[in-house]
Amino acid sequence: MDAHDLIVIGTGCFRKNAMILESLITCPHCGTAKIESMPTDACRFFYECSGCGAKLRPKPGDCCVFCSYGSVSCPPIQAERSGEKGAANCCTR
């Protein structure tokens, strides 16, 4: 593995094809940002902001709150983009 096989996200360095399982969700209403763990086999449709209590839903065209408000797309979308066989189909649009 060389530097071309790595990407930097925030303060972390990851292999390009490594599944990222945490995302920083930022509330569009109050700006509260929180790192959340993402499920690997499903999409999360609802998220309650710990700052203002707003109930977030995915934006039109997005499969989940991580794809709409997160710093990293959800694992099923990551798998789909990397061409992984057997990727969850919960996020098919």
N, C-alpha and C positions, 0 to 999 in steps of 0.2 A: 504494500500500500504506500502511495506517495501523496504529496500535498494535493494533487488533482483529484484524489478520491475522497477529499474531506470538504465539508461545508461548515461555516460558522453561523450559529444562530444565538443571538444574545451573547452570553458568556460561555456557551458550550460549543464544542467542536464534535461533529458527527460524521460518520461515513455517509456518503451520498445515498446509499440504499438502506441505511438504518432507519427503522421505524422510530419516530419520535412520539413519545407517549404522554407528554405534558404540553400544555398550551397556555399562554397568558391571555385570559379573556378580559377585555376592556369594555366596561359598560358605556354605551353611547349616550346615556342620560346624565350620569354623574362623573364619569371618568375613572371610577374605581377599577383597578386592575388586580387580578388574582390568578396565580398559577393553579391550574386544575389538571387532574389526571383524566385521560381520555380512554373510553372503552375501546378495545381492539376489534370487537365483533358487532358493534351497533353504533347508531348515530344518536346523539343527545339532542332532543328537540326543544327542551325547555331548560332555562337556567335562571335562577333567582340571584340578583345582584346582592352581595353582602353589604354594599354601601347604602343604596337607596331602596332596595327591595323590589326594583323593577323586575318583571318577569320577561326575560328575553326569549324570542323565538327566532328561527332562522329567517334571513332575508329571502325574498322571492328568488328562486333559482339556486339557493344553497340548501344542502341537505341537513345541516345541523348548526347549532350555535357556535361550534368551534370554527366552522368554515366561514361564518358570518362575522364573528367578533374576536376570534382567537388569532394568535400570532403564528399558529401552525394549523394546517388542515387536519381533519380527523384521520385516524389510521386507515379506515376503509378507502378514503380518497387518496391517501399517500400510497397505499398498496396498488390502487388502480393506476395511478400515474407512473409507478415504477414497473408496471406490467406484471406484477406478481400474480401467479396462478392461484386460483381459489380465493381471490379477494372478495370480501363481503359485498353482497349486492344491495345492501340496505341504502346505499347512496346513489343508485342509478337515477339519472335525471331524465 
